[in-house]
């Protein structure tokens, strides 16, 4: 997950905007540098540090002070000034870069509205629409009943299914001293499978840091074909988590996504506005959905079972004969993921108490750690939809594009996903999907 992502108080809006714009260069470049400076101010504010997931642009754009007493209110005023100027500039002198940058500034302005003094005053649905152009999905009752029935058969025994699931997972915990070797092998396999479809820079590398300082796994792209991936060993405690985390955070997930975007921008490199990565942005939530879709793309069910049986289960010192059963249950639980979204929305809108929400998440969506999921939603809001709803939208988008283009030119799922993640703010239909992606894209 993202897994999880200054200016001095004496600077008023006009000075903040004017001081950067006056640095010289073209209007898009000036506006881009101003935008980056604004985002970095947010990332330096106490309580908002994770809003800037990573930054690998010029250090000269970092504001010098470590706090901004003007807070989000002043920052939004500065962002509004930039937005107004850009709207006029684009109307008079439209450019592809200016159009893309304008979309980024608008998204940032929407984020400031969500996290400002009026935070949590709007509904979960409104937040999802404002930030990501998403609606809160739901799982059709009949489909949910079918999945529950299949899980009842797969995990038989006395007591509620949610309790039986806890016991089921207990049999597939990787010993603490084997988690690194299991994860590293999964990461190599995810990379190998991705390289069979995508050409990545030879010098690319993920620096893996094992630490208790993050709750799960956290990827940051550093530029220069390098990423840092911090992992809490508990995040890969279950044998199946090794593949999920390795593919999502590494290949063909976040690390590969940034490699492709950076590679596509050569030789000039990424523009400065794409060197700051805002966590709660349309591009980032798309990357989450694409990363989760990438797991199933790299490991179709039968291939995943075979790799488990041949490699991961023996490495984890687990019985390979149980691999198919584990992956069958894992896939069924994943099919229930959409059932969690309306529960989270009701909780965030104060229609459900935390106790009732936890109970519903455990019983209806079979979430094994409902409290942790609610805490994530408390902190990141509608961003939680990226892992399920946007994943499903990406799957539908890719499938539709493959089918639509099959009679024109050979396109497979990997090719369409490549186009989508390598140019997330492009002026093509894929770029439009980043900002307005939905399950019925055609």
Residue, then its C-alpha position, 0 to 999 in steps of 0.5 A: x500500500x502506500x501501502x502507503x506517501x515550509x514556506x516561511x510565514x512571512x510569504x504571502x500568496x503573491x510573494x509565494x507565487x511571484x517569487x517562483x514565477x520570477x525565476x525565469x523560464x517559460x510560462x508552463x515551467x514557471x507554473x510547474x515550479x510554483x505548483x511543486x513548491x505548493x505541494x512541498x509546503x503541504x508535505x512539510x506541514x505537521x500532520x500532512x507529511x504523507x500527502x507528498x509520497x515522494x519527491x525527486x526533483x530539484x532541491x532548490x524548490x524545497x521551501x526553507x522553513x520547516x512549518x507554515x503558520x498560514x496552514x492549509x487555509x493560506x496554502x489553498x489561497x496560494x493554490x487558488x491564485x495559481x489555478x486562476x492564472x493558469x485557467x487564463x493562460x490556458x484559455x489564451x495560449x493552450x499547450x499539452x503540458x499546460x493542460x495536463x498541469x492544469x488538471x494536476x493543480x485542480x486536483x491539488x486544490x480539491x485535496x486542499x478542500x478535503x483536508x482543510x478546516x472543513x475536512x470530514x464535512x462532506x460525505x465519503x461519496x462526495x470525497x471520492x467524486x471530488x478527488x478521484x471522480x469515483x463512486x462508492x461501489x457495492x457488491x451485488x447481493x446474489x454474487x456475495x451470497x455465492x462467494x460466501x457459500x463457496x467459502x463455507x464449503x472451502x473452510x468447513x467447521x463449527x462457528x461463524x465463517x469469519x472465525x474459521x477464516x482466522x484459523x484457516x490463515x493460521x495454517x499459512x503463516x510463514x515462519x519469521x526467519x523465512x519471510x525475507x527469503x520467501x519475499x525476495x524469491x517472489x520479487x525476483x519472479x515478479x520481475x522476471x515475469x514483468x521483463x518478459x513483457x516490458x523493457x526496463x532500464x538495465x540499471x533499475x533497482x529496488x532497495x528493500x529495507x526491513x523495518x517496523x517503522x511502517x505498518x505494512x509496505x511503503x514504496x518511494x521512487x527516488x529517480x535515477x531508476x531507483x526505488x526504496x521499499x520499506x517492509x514490515x515483516x508482518x506485511x508478508x506473514x501470510x505466504x500469499x502476501x509475498x507475491x501480492x506485495x512484491x508485484x504491487x510494490x515492485x513489478x509490474x507495480x509501483x517501481x515499474x510504473x515509475x520506471x516506465x513513466x521516467x523512461x518514456x520521458x527521456x531524453x529530457x526526463x520527467x517535467x518537474x511537476x511529475x517529480x512530485x508524487x502526491x499520495x491522494x491524487x488521481x494518478x496515485x489512486x490509478x497506480x494503486x488500482x493498476x498495481x493490484x491488477x498487475x498482481x493477477x496479470x503477472x500471476x494468473x491463478x493456475x500459474x500462481x498455484x504452480x509457483x506456490x507448489x514448486x517454490x514458495x511453499x517449500x521455501x516457507x516450509x509449508x505443505x505444497x499440497x495445500x497451495x491450491x486450497x490456499x489460493x482458492x480461498x484467497x481468490x474468493x475472499x478477494x471477490x468480496x472486497x467490493x463489499x467493504x466499500x459501502x461499509x467504510x462509507x457508512x462508518x466515515x459518514x457516522x451512520x455506523x459505529x466503529x464496533x458495528x463497522x468492524x463486525x460488518x467488515x468481518x462478517x460481510x467482507x471477511x476482512x481479517x483486520x477490520x480495525x486496521x482497515x478503518x484506521x486506514x480509511x480514517x487517515x486516507x479517506x476515499x483513497x482506500x477505493x484504489x485497491x479494489x474499485x479502481x483495480x476493477x476499473x483498470x481490469x475492465x479498461x484493459x479488457x475493453x481496449x484489448x477487445x476493441x483493438x484486436x482487429x486493428x493491431x495485436x494488443x495484449x493486456x500488458x501492452x495496454x497496461x504499459x500505455x496506461x501507467x507510463x503516461x498517466x497524464x497523457x493527452x490520449x484516451x488513457x490519460x483521460x482514464x486516469x482522471x475519470x476512470x470508471x468501470x464502464x469505460x469504452 
